[in-house]
């Protein structure tokens, strides 16, 4: 399943970085929880990015995210795995 939530939220300029990333996390969390709850118990759920991004900070916030380059921020992506449901 491909979810473009993060990318779509970072296309435009926005507030300061920490505030912006917290808002994205708050928005995405309910969707990920709903997906996890729909899975059978003991399913291993992986969530990872297909690319990273860079954002320049300015006095009043951040510029639109940029991707497609070879910087560490664009080629290294986070990945998470959860074993969902009852595990015992």
N, C-alpha and C positions, 0 to 999 in steps of 0.2 A: 504494500500500500504506500503510495507516495503522498506525502502531506506537505504542502508548500506554505504552511502557516508562518514560519519564521521569515522566510524570504519575502513573502508578500507584505509583512509588517515593517520591513527594513528598507523598502524601495525608496522611500521619501525621507527628507530631513526630519529630525525629531528632537525630543528633549535630551538632556545629558545622558551619557551612556548608561550609568547604573540604573537610572530611572527608566530608561527605555527598555533595557533588558529585563528588568523586574516586571514591567507591564506586559512584555511578550510572554514571559513565563506564566504570569497570572492568567493570561488569555488562553494559552495552550494547555495548561494542566487539566482543566475539566474534559477536554477532548481526549487526551491520552488516558485519563482515568476511565472514561466511558469505553474506550477500546479495550483496555485491560480487563474491565468487568465483563466484557462480552466473550472473553476467551475461556476455554476450558481450564479447570484447575490443573496446576503443574505445567502450564504452557510457558515456555521461555520467550519473553517478548523483548525484541531488540529495537532500540530507537537510536538512529544515528543520522548524521548529515551526509549529503552527497558532495558537499563542498563547504569550505569556510567562507569568511567575508572579512572585509576591513571597513572600519568607520572612522572618519576623522572627526575629532572633537573640535568644536568651536566655542566661543564665549557663551553663546546662548543655547548650545545643544550639539547635536551631531549631524553630520552630512549624511546623504543617502549611503547605504552600504554599497560596497564595490566588491565584485568577485570576478574570477576568470584569470587572475594573475598567478604568479608562482611564489608569492610571499608565504611564510609559514602560516599566517592566519587564514590563508585561502586554501592551502593544501592539507593541513591537519584538521581533522574534524572530530568532534566529541562523539562518543558512543556509549550507550548504557544498555544494560540487560537486567530484566527483572523476571523472577519466577513468580507467576501470578497465581492467585487463588490459594486454597488451603494446601499446604505442602506436607502436612503430617498425617 
